[in-house]
Amino acid sequence: MAKRNIEKHIRFSEKEDDILRRKAEKLNVSVCEYIRRMAVNGNILKYDILSLHDDLIGFRMVCNELNAIAKEINTHRTISAKNINALNTQLDFLESYTETFRIPTPEIVGEGENP
């Protein structure tokens, strides 16, 4: 086993410490061993959520349109042909969009190493 003579001091909130202890307990290792393994061998994933920005705008537009249609239907207590056409248009958009929609694959920015 490698000689460990370098100390690192970190602070945790009570909630973080509780989570850390439970995770270490599940693996039947000490908290120190759990932290060491995660720091050296663990991976940190980074998602590019900015790439979803345009997608979210499109979904918000559909939501706004659906809310407007629902408001009109609830106000008049009837569904018109115009409402049905508008609903079908939004449904068509969602169906075509979900065929191409993909959540971005995360980039591993903190890949583990063997000491």
PLY file of the C-alpha trace (Angstrom):
ply
format ascii 1.0
element vertex 115
property float x
property float y
property float z
element edge 114
property int vertex1
property int vertex2
end_header
0.00 0.00 0.00
1.27 3.46 -0.86
2.45 5.65 1.98
-0.15 8.33 2.58
1.51 11.41 4.01
-0.46 14.20 2.32
-3.53 15.53 4.11
-6.50 17.24 2.51
-9.06 18.98 4.68
-12.62 19.40 3.46
-15.79 20.54 5.16
-19.25 19.02 4.88
-22.66 20.14 6.04
-24.43 17.77 8.42
-26.66 16.58 5.58
-23.69 15.96 3.27
-21.88 14.09 6.03
-24.92 11.90 6.65
-25.17 11.07 2.94
-21.45 10.33 2.80
-21.62 8.01 5.81
-24.59 6.11 4.39
-22.86 5.62 1.03
-19.68 4.38 2.70
-21.70 2.06 4.91
-23.48 0.56 1.88
-20.08 -0.37 0.44
-18.81 -1.53 3.84
-15.80 0.81 3.75
-14.70 3.68 5.96
-15.67 7.23 5.05
-12.00 8.00 4.34
-11.72 5.01 2.00
-14.96 5.98 0.24
-13.77 9.57 -0.30
-10.35 8.37 -1.48
-11.85 5.89 -3.96
-14.33 8.42 -5.34
-11.66 11.12 -5.64
-9.16 8.86 -7.40
-11.34 6.36 -9.28
-14.67 8.16 -9.63
-15.94 10.00 -12.68
-17.46 13.46 -12.87
-20.01 13.83 -15.65
-20.71 17.16 -17.28
-23.89 17.68 -19.29
-24.08 20.38 -21.94
-27.52 21.65 -20.99
-27.03 24.83 -23.00
-27.57 22.70 -26.11
-31.11 22.09 -24.82
-31.91 25.81 -24.72
-33.50 25.98 -28.18
-35.38 22.75 -27.53
-36.83 24.16 -24.32
-37.97 27.30 -26.11
-39.87 25.13 -28.60
-41.49 23.15 -25.81
-42.45 26.35 -23.97
-44.10 27.67 -27.12
-46.15 24.46 -27.39
-47.10 24.71 -23.71
-48.21 28.32 -24.13
-50.27 27.41 -27.18
-51.88 24.45 -25.39
-52.72 26.66 -22.41
-54.34 29.22 -24.70
-56.41 26.48 -26.37
-57.43 25.03 -22.99
-58.42 28.50 -21.74
-60.60 29.09 -24.79
-62.25 25.67 -24.45
-62.90 26.21 -20.72
-64.21 29.73 -21.29
-66.70 28.74 -24.00
-67.37 25.23 -22.66
-67.17 23.88 -26.20
-64.54 22.54 -28.54
-64.58 24.11 -31.98
-63.05 22.82 -35.20
-60.49 25.61 -34.80
-59.48 24.20 -31.39
-59.19 20.68 -32.76
-57.02 21.87 -35.64
-54.81 23.84 -33.24
-54.47 20.81 -30.95
-53.58 18.58 -33.91
-50.97 21.09 -35.07
-49.32 21.08 -31.64
-49.52 17.29 -31.42
-47.92 16.95 -34.87
-45.13 19.28 -33.78
-44.50 17.28 -30.61
-44.54 13.94 -32.45
-42.09 15.11 -35.11
-39.91 16.81 -32.56
-39.66 13.90 -30.15
-38.37 11.68 -32.96
-35.25 13.83 -33.24
-34.95 15.02 -29.61
-31.98 13.53 -27.78
-30.62 14.32 -24.36
-26.94 15.16 -24.80
-24.40 12.51 -23.85
-22.39 13.62 -20.83
-18.72 14.42 -21.15
-16.46 12.78 -18.59
-14.39 15.64 -17.22
-12.90 13.97 -14.16
-11.98 10.46 -15.14
-10.58 8.14 -12.50
-7.01 6.87 -12.50
-5.28 3.95 -10.89
-2.74 5.18 -8.36
0 1
1 2
2 3
3 4
4 5
5 6
6 7
7 8
8 9
9 10
10 11
11 12
12 13
13 14
14 15
15 16
16 17
17 18
18 19
19 20
20 21
21 22
22 23
23 24
24 25
25 26
26 27
27 28
28 29
29 30
30 31
31 32
32 33
33 34
34 35
35 36
36 37
37 38
38 39
39 40
40 41
41 42
42 43
43 44
44 45
45 46
46 47
47 48
48 49
49 50
50 51
51 52
52 53
53 54
54 55
55 56
56 57
57 58
58 59
59 60
60 61
61 62
62 63
63 64
64 65
65 66
66 67
67 68
68 69
69 70
70 71
71 72
72 73
73 74
74 75
75 76
76 77
77 78
78 79
79 80
80 81
81 82
82 83
83 84
84 85
85 86
86 87
87 88
88 89
89 90
90 91
91 92
92 93
93 94
94 95
95 96
96 97
97 98
98 99
99 100
100 101
101 102
102 103
103 104
104 105
105 106
106 107
107 108
108 109
109 110
110 111
111 112
112 113
113 114
